[in-house]
Amino acid sequence: MAGAARASPQLVYAALMLALVVPAHVSVLVRAQQDTLAADRPLSGDAKLVSRGGKFAPGFFQPDGGVSGNSYIGIWYNNIAVRTPVWVANRDRPVSDPATSRLTIAPDGDLVLLDRPSGTPVWSTNATAANRNAANNATAVAVLHDTGNLVLAPASNVSDVLWQSFDHIGDTWLPGAKLRRDKAAGVIQGMTSWRARGDPAPGLYTLQLDPAGAPQYVLLWNGTREYWLTGDWNGRFFTGAPEVAASGGDSGYSFRFVDDPRESYFTYDFADNSTVYRFVTGVSGQVKGWFWEAFQRWNLVYAEAKARCAVPRSGGAFGVCSQAVSGACGCARGFTPRDAASWGLGDYTGGCVRNAELQCAVNNGSTDAAGSKTKVMEMDRFFRMDGMRLPDDGHVNVTGAASPGECERTCLGDCTCSAYAYNGSCVLWNSELQNLADGYGSQADAGSLYFRLAASEFSGARSHKRRTIEIAIGGALAVVCFLIIASILIVRTTMARRKKIVQAGLTTAEGCVTSFKYRDLQSLTKNFSDKLGGGAFGSVFRGQLPDGTAIAVKKLEGLRQGEKQFRAEVSTLGTIQHVNLIHLLGFCSEGGDRKLLVYEYMPNGSLDRHLFGATLYTLSWRARHHIALGVAKGLAYLHDKCRDCIMHCDLKPENILLDADFAPKVADFGLAKLVGRDFSRVLTTVRGTIVYHAPEWISGEAITAKGDVFSYGMMLFEIVSGRRNVEHGKSEPDSSSSGAGNGHAATATFFPLLAARKLAEAEGDVKALLDQELGGDADIEEVSMCKVACWCIQHDVDARPTMAEVVQALEGHMDFELPPVPRYMEALTGQSMHQIQ
């Protein structure tokens, strides 16, 4: 592995684990620049210390969104605009009045926080006598280092550490600190989330070394349940997260694992101490990484676990995590947040409560003291939610209920039953439902869940007698409708049989596409023998219709939709017609795994073959501009002209096909929706594809059409240079680096960053960056593609243009200003490129 290289976005996103920004605001009265607290100089009120380099400051603060009047001793960044605490002393014991509280050195040498004039100890370092001697007790001092580490030491020798905050990490892991296991004491130091955004008390989620002793990190819920692992460290990277590697090369980033008889730990550093970087375990249960960028804001570069709904109990009781909207939790129907204020801050752990209490056990009414029947109340009902991940705890299997109706009646007869599911067997839940998530389709752990709700939660709830009358009327209408529908079906069936004969084995058309039988496609593709390629969604095979028309048949993989949903989506895709979009000719849907799509065949294959492959000729500059413009028009149509905005979510040269005249056609559009939102798990296994993904996709945030704009920009750079963005300069040896075994490494440059810098330095002259095969033959006006591409890859979503604006710019109807260098990429440099390919 190259020891010195510049990192791609994938490596930067994945090299660092990350956190939620938890800003806090304090009113600060700055003393003289001092980094030391002594017995005669306690800290109280608005006063603070400042580390020698001015980077960190400790003092009293009140977190944003916290309980009014609750104050804490914390350490935060001193010289950035957003107050961001990185360590809190009294996490679960706030003080009410900083003016009468003080942080000081006690007579025994401990650093203590005393509350109010009574001097009640709230927090202490509790440094043991074994770490001190009587002579040092009265002269101990606390020193804040420029790393953010608060150290208790004798005044005569501050390097003799008695206690340090780096040994008591809260929710934030700073460079130089250790996430460690003390082998002698058997103690593991983890990084535990805040309870809520305004409450620094220890929360439910912890990142720590594997309790089993393996050299890997695990994310735990409630200290016991593992829900994400890095895989073992092999000396160079984590096996389950190979993008997190040991060395950052030119960026000065290094990541190390140390295992000796006394302890084992991971730590990381930056050679440049001015780098402001932090890992945080957030209240959401995700570990996130942030760095402070030149635009004076925190920039999120990575998040794990990426699947937000994989975090246990992320939505609390009766909260439903949405697969479709990353990071979003909502209450199930009939429920509202228990704590609306915390919910608004993104703390969903309080869960949801019912809008109306269950009536329970009133099926036959009740008898009063005189023996008279009281009025029969409306019975509870059940609301069905499909595609749900069923709760994995608190359930009871009922063997006596052999049908859905019996299962429902069993639940109604039990006042503690809150929901049921029936899939050949009856399962009841008799408590609060946790770990609910929707959008799981046909996965093994998904199904239909029936929530028990009060009758008043259903619109049009009426008396039992009136409902009986309505049912009778409805039944009569149903009989009439059945007769009409039966007649129509008979006519349609006859017509379908006639068309089937005409089509020589092909069935009727659905919408604007033809429905094929699987055996027909086997024949047309010669049993799928001529494979054209494969990708995140499946493999593609060449075939030929009876009339000689060439076709491409894609066998879909990882599909979640049921039959009805699949046909509906395919019918929609079949209506989309644009000169720069691949035309869907037909489909096949038989059984659970036989789902295929039939497309028009593109004789010149995919764009990557002509940019990066060994072809007989080079795409001219005019052809490249024509391809870039055509792809932009196709995407603009998907985003703006369809009834619903269609996002591609996997745009790259492999998904741009070229017809006989080298006109581009975007392929695989709409497949992200067919496979489901979590298809990122598939994509991350495909070689290099993550390089084209926007930062918000990598960090697990909600995806918009601007994600496609980012991918388009990355691809546009490759059209300009004729090489992969991560392959530039690989052939140039760097003797200053140590390679894997031969003492040499290849120097790699991330092309988008190189092009952005060239734009800024040379006022837009980027001809030196063009594909050398072009020999400089390019229209200077059309070289504006580099400028367009640089705007497309801006980290700020709002700064990126729309695809319609990109079309106007490439056609010369709109001119973009020179773009700023995407500063977040400056931190991405410095890792071996070959790890991501």
TIROSE-257857 format. One line per field, with one value per residue (C-alpha): z, y, x; chain. Coordinates in steps of 0.2 Angstrom, whole numbers. Layout:
BEGIN
Z: [Z,...]
Y: [Y,...]
X: [X,...]
kollum: [A,...]
***
This chain:
BEGIN
Z: [0,-5,11,3,-7,-9,-4,-14,-7,-3,8,17,20,26,35,49,60,65,76,79,82,99,100,117,120,135,139,142,152,146,159,154,143,156,154,173,187,205,222,224,207,206,190,193,185,167,169,158,155,138,132,127,109,111,103,118,133,149,159,164,150,147,132,119,121,139,155,159,174,172,170,167,167,150,137,120,105,109,92,81,79,84,103,102,119,117,135,150,168,178,164,175,189,183,195,195,198,191,200,217,211,208,200,211,218,235,250,245,228,218,205,211,207,222,221,230,246,255,245,241,230,213,204,207,198,212,209,221,234,224,211,223,238,253,247,230,237,241,225,212,197,182,165,149,134,116,112,123,136,154,165,184,189,203,200,202,187,176,165,180,176,191,181,163,154,139,150,153,135,134,118,108,103,99,90,102,114,116,115,126,136,153,154,172,178,164,160,143,139,126,118,125,117,126,132,122,112,127,140,141,154,147,133,126,113,115,103,111,108,106,124,117,114,95,88,81,86,90,92,107,113,132,134,127,110,95,80,70,69,59,57,64,62,51,53,38,39,47,37,38,34,22,18,36,33,44,35,27,18,13,24,40,46,55,63,75,85,100,109,124,140,150,137,120,111,95,92,78,75,62,59,57,74,66,59,69,69,80,81,90,96,93,102,86,89,74,75,64,60,57,53,54,36,29,27,46,48,53,38,40,31,37,47,54,54,37,39,51,55,60,76,90,98,88,87,105,109,95,85,66,58,39,27,13,23,31,49,51,64,65,77,71,67,82,92,96,103,122,122,108,112,113,97,88,93,85,102,98,113,123,110,107,117,111,106,113,126,121,126,129,134,130,117,125,136,155,169,182,200,196,183,168,152,149,132,121,117,101,100,97,79,70,58,45,41,27,23,42,51,64,82,88,107,118,107,111,99,100,94,96,83,66,55,54,62,77,79,79,92,103,103,106,121,130,137,136,118,107,90,81,65,56,43,45,64,76,85,98,106,124,128,120,102,99,83,71,53,37,19,21,7,6,17,28,44,37,35,39,57,64,77,90,91,99,87,88,78,63,53,52,68,70,80,79,72,59,54,51,39,30,28,21,8,4,2,-11,-20,-20,-28,-42,-45,-45,-59,-69,-66,-71,-88,-91,-87,-99,-113,-109,-107,-124,-132,-122,-129,-147,-144,-137,-152,-163,-152,-154,-136,-128,-116,-116,-114,-98,-99,-113,-110,-115,-103,-107,-100,-92,-104,-119,-112,-110,-128,-134,-125,-128,-110,-104,-112,-119,-104,-108,-90,-73,-59,-43,-49,-58,-74,-92,-107,-125,-134,-151,-154,-168,-180,-178,-166,-153,-135,-118,-104,-86,-72,-57,-40,-22,-27,-13,-21,-23,-39,-39,-34,-47,-61,-56,-56,-73,-81,-75,-82,-98,-101,-100,-117,-120,-133,-120,-109,-113,-119,-109,-120,-108,-92,-84,-67,-62,-44,-31,-40,-58,-62,-78,-88,-107,-115,-132,-136,-138,-150,-144,-126,-111,-109,-97,-111,-122,-108,-99,-110,-124,-139,-157,-157,-145,-142,-149,-139,-149,-145,-127,-126,-135,-123,-108,-114,-118,-101,-93,-104,-99,-80,-82,-89,-75,-62,-69,-83,-76,-65,-50,-49,-53,-45,-53,-37,-46,-60,-67,-84,-84,-84,-99,-115,-133,-148,-166,-168,-151,-144,-125,-116,-97,-91,-75,-70,-58,-52,-36,-32,-38,-26,-12,-2,7,-10,-4,4,-13,-21,-8,-14,-32,-36,-35,-37,-21,-28,-37,-22,-14,4,10,3,11,28,27,25,15,-4,-16,-35,-30,-26,-45,-49,-38,-47,-64,-59,-54,-71,-80,-74,-80,-98,-98,-92,-100,-84,-67,-55,-43,-55,-60,-57,-52,-64,-57,-43,-27,-20,-3,1,7,-3,2,1,-12,-3,-17,-19,-33,-31,-35,-37,-35,-51,-46,-33,-45,-58,-45,-40,-58,-61,-47,-50,-69,-71,-80,-91,-89,-106,-97,-88,-104,-110,-118,-132,-138,-142,-136,-149,-139,-140,-127,-124,-121,-108,-97,-93,-79,-72,-72,-65,-50,-46,-47,-33,-20,-3,0,-8,-12,-20,-34,-50,-56,-71,-81,-77,-82,-99,-101,-96,-108,-122,-119,-114,-96,-89,-71,-61,-56,-43,-26,-22,-13,4,11,-2,5,20,9,2,8,6,-5,-20,-24,-9,-16,-33]
Y: [0,17,26,44,47,59,53,52,57,39,37,53,50,32,36,45,41,54,64,76,94,98,117,126,145,153,171,172,184,181,182,184,170,156,137,133,131,131,130,149,152,143,144,151,161,166,164,152,145,145,133,139,139,146,131,125,133,125,134,133,132,128,117,123,115,110,112,131,134,117,121,110,111,108,110,118,125,143,150,144,153,138,134,115,106,91,85,87,84,83,74,68,81,99,114,128,143,145,161,152,136,133,121,121,110,102,101,82,87,82,93,95,104,112,118,133,141,125,118,101,91,88,80,75,67,55,52,38,40,28,42,56,59,71,83,85,86,105,110,101,110,107,112,113,107,113,95,98,87,93,86,86,86,92,110,105,93,95,80,68,65,61,62,67,70,60,44,49,52,58,58,65,58,70,68,61,53,34,23,9,-7,-7,-25,-25,-17,-25,-8,-3,16,20,35,37,48,62,57,71,86,97,84,78,64,47,40,23,22,18,16,5,-9,-26,-33,-50,-44,-43,-28,-19,-6,-10,1,-4,0,0,-8,-25,-25,-24,-16,-11,-17,-12,-29,-33,-22,-31,-18,-7,-6,-13,-28,-23,-5,-5,13,17,15,18,32,48,52,71,76,71,59,43,30,17,2,-3,-19,-22,-31,-16,-10,-10,5,15,33,45,61,75,81,99,104,117,104,104,87,76,60,60,47,56,55,47,31,35,39,54,63,82,94,113,120,137,142,143,128,110,99,81,68,51,42,24,15,22,13,24,11,-1,9,0,9,25,30,25,16,16,27,22,24,28,19,31,47,45,49,53,45,47,41,27,31,35,41,58,62,60,75,86,98,84,76,93,92,75,65,52,41,46,38,41,39,35,49,40,26,9,4,-15,-29,-21,-33,-37,-21,-22,-24,-10,-12,-14,-28,-17,-18,-2,5,-5,6,5,-9,-6,-9,-13,-2,-12,-6,-16,-18,-16,-23,-33,-29,-42,-42,-42,-54,-70,-84,-90,-108,-109,-96,-104,-89,-70,-68,-79,-70,-53,-59,-66,-49,-40,-52,-47,-29,-29,-33,-19,-27,-43,-51,-66,-75,-93,-91,-79,-67,-54,-40,-36,-21,-5,-8,-4,-5,-2,3,4,2,-15,-23,-42,-45,-60,-49,-39,-41,-33,-27,-23,-9,-9,8,16,16,35,35,29,41,38,28,24,13,-6,-5,7,-2,-18,-9,-2,-19,-26,-12,-14,-33,-30,-18,-29,-43,-31,-25,-43,-47,-32,-35,-54,-49,-37,-50,-63,-50,-45,-63,-67,-52,-57,-74,-68,-56,-70,-80,-65,-61,-79,-83,-65,-60,-43,-26,-18,1,5,-10,-29,-42,-57,-74,-80,-95,-83,-72,-88,-92,-74,-73,-91,-95,-79,-85,-68,-57,-39,-33,-31,-18,-14,-19,-35,-43,-38,-51,-48,-55,-54,-53,-64,-49,-47,-32,-33,-31,-30,-40,-35,-48,-38,-43,-37,-32,-29,-24,-37,-41,-27,-13,-20,-19,-2,5,-4,3,21,19,13,29,39,44,55,54,53,40,22,15,1,-11,-24,-34,-51,-55,-73,-79,-70,-69,-69,-51,-44,-28,-28,-13,-7,-13,0,-6,6,0,10,27,19,8,23,34,21,5,0,6,9,27,41,51,68,84,87,70,72,88,81,66,77,89,74,66,83,84,66,70,86,77,65,78,91,84,68,68,63,68,53,52,41,38,28,39,34,31,13,18,30,20,25,21,18,37,39,48,46,37,36,19,11,26,22,6,14,15,-3,-10,2,16,5,-1,8,-8,-15,-1,0,-18,-12,-7,12,17,26,39,46,48,65,68,68,50,44,51,44,60,62,62,75,77,87,70,66,83,79,62,71,83,69,60,76,78,60,65,79,70,53,44,39,53,43,37,53,52,34,30,43,36,45,41,50,37,20,7,-10,-20,-10,7,16,21,29,47,49,65,67,75,86,94,97,104,116,123,125,135,146,148,150,160,146,140,121,115,106,95,88,70,69,59,74,83,100,99,107,122,134,139,121,119,127,110,110,125,117,101,110,119,102,95,108,101,114,106,123,129,116,120,111,100,112,125,114,111,130,132,118,126,143,151,154,157,152,162,154,141,141,126,113,115,99,90,98,86,71,71,59,40,26,26,8,4,11,3]
X: [0,7,13,10,-5,-19,-36,-52,-69,-73,-57,-60,-79,-74,-58,-66,-80,-92,-104,-119,-114,-120,-118,-118,-117,-109,-106,-87,-77,-59,-46,-28,-22,-20,-20,-18,-30,-23,-30,-29,-36,-53,-64,-82,-95,-91,-72,-63,-45,-38,-25,-8,-11,-28,-37,-48,-56,-65,-78,-96,-109,-127,-131,-143,-160,-156,-165,-165,-153,-143,-125,-110,-91,-85,-71,-75,-66,-60,-57,-71,-88,-99,-98,-95,-92,-80,-79,-91,-86,-102,-112,-126,-125,-128,-126,-139,-128,-111,-108,-109,-101,-82,-70,-54,-40,-46,-34,-31,-25,-40,-49,-67,-83,-91,-109,-115,-108,-111,-96,-106,-95,-103,-89,-71,-56,-55,-36,-31,-18,-7,-5,0,11,8,21,12,-6,-6,3,-7,-13,-24,-17,-27,-16,-19,-25,-40,-33,-36,-22,-20,-2,10,15,33,32,17,22,19,1,-11,-27,-32,-48,-42,-44,-62,-69,-87,-96,-81,-65,-51,-34,-21,-34,-36,-51,-43,-44,-35,-30,-25,-41,-52,-60,-65,-65,-79,-87,-104,-118,-127,-144,-152,-145,-147,-143,-125,-129,-123,-135,-139,-126,-107,-93,-79,-67,-74,-78,-73,-56,-55,-46,-61,-74,-92,-107,-117,-135,-137,-120,-125,-133,-121,-127,-112,-94,-79,-71,-54,-39,-26,-12,-17,-36,-52,-58,-76,-72,-57,-59,-52,-33,-18,-10,-16,0,2,-13,-3,-17,-12,-22,-14,-18,-7,-8,4,3,-4,-17,-23,-30,-33,-28,-26,-17,-14,3,-4,-11,-22,-33,-50,-57,-68,-77,-93,-106,-122,-139,-145,-134,-123,-105,-101,-85,-84,-70,-70,-69,-63,-81,-83,-94,-94,-92,-99,-88,-94,-107,-109,-120,-126,-143,-151,-165,-152,-149,-159,-174,-169,-187,-192,-209,-221,-209,-207,-190,-192,-181,-187,-181,-164,-163,-182,-193,-212,-225,-236,-254,-264,-248,-240,-222,-221,-210,-213,-198,-185,-193,-190,-172,-170,-171,-183,-179,-194,-205,-224,-240,-258,-269,-284,-285,-290,-308,-303,-314,-331,-337,-353,-355,-355,-368,-371,-376,-395,-391,-395,-384,-374,-372,-360,-345,-335,-323,-304,-299,-283,-273,-263,-245,-237,-218,-214,-199,-207,-202,-189,-193,-209,-218,-229,-232,-250,-252,-271,-275,-275,-281,-279,-297,-293,-277,-286,-299,-285,-277,-294,-297,-281,-281,-262,-261,-255,-252,-252,-245,-251,-240,-245,-244,-250,-239,-244,-235,-241,-230,-223,-217,-199,-187,-201,-196,-206,-200,-193,-204,-202,-187,-187,-190,-204,-222,-239,-241,-258,-259,-272,-281,-296,-311,-311,-295,-304,-313,-332,-333,-352,-363,-364,-382,-378,-362,-372,-384,-370,-361,-378,-379,-361,-363,-377,-366,-352,-362,-367,-350,-343,-355,-350,-331,-333,-341,-327,-314,-322,-321,-303,-297,-303,-295,-279,-279,-280,-266,-255,-257,-252,-237,-230,-229,-228,-241,-251,-243,-244,-244,-232,-221,-223,-224,-213,-213,-196,-195,-197,-182,-172,-174,-171,-155,-149,-151,-143,-126,-120,-116,-114,-109,-116,-118,-127,-144,-140,-132,-136,-137,-138,-154,-163,-182,-189,-189,-170,-171,-157,-161,-152,-160,-156,-159,-163,-156,-160,-178,-190,-206,-220,-229,-241,-229,-216,-228,-234,-216,-212,-227,-222,-204,-211,-220,-204,-198,-183,-169,-156,-164,-163,-180,-188,-196,-203,-202,-204,-211,-213,-211,-201,-184,-188,-189,-181,-181,-179,-171,-166,-148,-134,-121,-107,-108,-105,-96,-82,-76,-72,-65,-54,-54,-42,-52,-46,-50,-52,-68,-65,-69,-84,-91,-87,-96,-111,-111,-110,-124,-135,-133,-137,-153,-158,-156,-165,-180,-180,-179,-191,-202,-209,-224,-214,-195,-185,-168,-155,-144,-130,-124,-107,-99,-104,-123,-121,-124,-120,-130,-123,-121,-113,-128,-129,-143,-144,-147,-153,-164,-178,-170,-165,-184,-187,-173,-177,-168,-156,-148,-132,-127,-126,-118,-104,-99,-96,-79,-76,-95,-95,-83,-98,-109,-113,-107,-125,-127,-112,-117,-134,-144,-159,-156,-162,-160,-144,-136,-137,-129,-114,-112,-114,-100,-88,-92,-89,-72,-68,-75,-63,-48,-51,-46,-54,-53,-43,-30,-21,-2,-2,12,23,35,38,54,50,37,39,29,23,39,50,52,43,25,15,9,-10,-19,-38,-42,-58,-47,-33,-45,-53,-36,-31,-47,-43,-25,-25,-42,-50,-36,-37,-32,-17,-29,-37,-35,-18,-25,-34,-18,-25,-39,-53,-65,-60,-78,-82,-68,-81,-86,-73,-81,-98,-91,-83,-100,-108,-97,-99,-102,-116,-131,-139,-123,-125,-134,-149,-147,-158,-145,-131,-139,-140,-122,-116,-126,-118,-134,-128,-111,-106,-93,-77,-81,-73,-62,-72,-63,-70,-59,-43,-46,-49,-31,-18,-23,-19,-30,-29,-39,-55,-55]
kollum: [A,A,A,A,A,A,A,A,A,A,A,A,A,A,A,A,A,A,A,A,A,A,A,A,A,A,A,A,A,A,A,A,A,A,A,A,A,A,A,A,A,A,A,A,A,A,A,A,A,A,A,A,A,A,A,A,A,A,A,A,A,A,A,A,A,A,A,A,A,A,A,A,A,A,A,A,A,A,A,A,A,A,A,A,A,A,A,A,A,A,A,A,A,A,A,A,A,A,A,A,A,A,A,A,A,A,A,A,A,A,A,A,A,A,A,A,A,A,A,A,A,A,A,A,A,A,A,A,A,A,A,A,A,A,A,A,A,A,A,A,A,A,A,A,A,A,A,A,A,A,A,A,A,A,A,A,A,A,A,A,A,A,A,A,A,A,A,A,A,A,A,A,A,A,A,A,A,A,A,A,A,A,A,A,A,A,A,A,A,A,A,A,A,A,A,A,A,A,A,A,A,A,A,A,A,A,A,A,A,A,A,A,A,A,A,A,A,A,A,A,A,A,A,A,A,A,A,A,A,A,A,A,A,A,A,A,A,A,A,A,A,A,A,A,A,A,A,A,A,A,A,A,A,A,A,A,A,A,A,A,A,A,A,A,A,A,A,A,A,A,A,A,A,A,A,A,A,A,A,A,A,A,A,A,A,A,A,A,A,A,A,A,A,A,A,A,A,A,A,A,A,A,A,A,A,A,A,A,A,A,A,A,A,A,A,A,A,A,A,A,A,A,A,A,A,A,A,A,A,A,A,A,A,A,A,A,A,A,A,A,A,A,A,A,A,A,A,A,A,A,A,A,A,A,A,A,A,A,A,A,A,A,A,A,A,A,A,A,A,A,A,A,A,A,A,A,A,A,A,A,A,A,A,A,A,A,A,A,A,A,A,A,A,A,A,A,A,A,A,A,A,A,A,A,A,A,A,A,A,A,A,A,A,A,A,A,A,A,A,A,A,A,A,A,A,A,A,A,A,A,A,A,A,A,A,A,A,A,A,A,A,A,A,A,A,A,A,A,A,A,A,A,A,A,A,A,A,A,A,A,A,A,A,A,A,A,A,A,A,A,A,A,A,A,A,A,A,A,A,A,A,A,A,A,A,A,A,A,A,A,A,A,A,A,A,A,A,A,A,A,A,A,A,A,A,A,A,A,A,A,A,A,A,A,A,A,A,A,A,A,A,A,A,A,A,A,A,A,A,A,A,A,A,A,A,A,A,A,A,A,A,A,A,A,A,A,A,A,A,A,A,A,A,A,A,A,A,A,A,A,A,A,A,A,A,A,A,A,A,A,A,A,A,A,A,A,A,A,A,A,A,A,A,A,A,A,A,A,A,A,A,A,A,A,A,A,A,A,A,A,A,A,A,A,A,A,A,A,A,A,A,A,A,A,A,A,A,A,A,A,A,A,A,A,A,A,A,A,A,A,A,A,A,A,A,A,A,A,A,A,A,A,A,A,A,A,A,A,A,A,A,A,A,A,A,A,A,A,A,A,A,A,A,A,A,A,A,A,A,A,A,A,A,A,A,A,A,A,A,A,A,A,A,A,A,A,A,A,A,A,A,A,A,A,A,A,A,A,A,A,A,A,A,A,A,A,A,A,A,A,A,A,A,A,A,A,A,A,A,A,A,A,A,A,A,A,A,A,A,A,A,A,A,A,A,A,A,A,A,A,A,A,A,A,A,A,A,A,A,A,A,A,A,A,A,A,A,A,A,A,A,A,A,A,A,A,A,A,A,A,A,A,A,A,A,A,A,A,A,A,A,A,A,A,A,A,A,A,A,A,A,A,A,A,A,A,A,A,A,A,A,A,A,A,A,A,A,A,A,A,A,A,A,A,A,A,A,A,A,A,A,A,A,A,A,A,A,A,A,A,A,A,A,A,A,A,A]
***
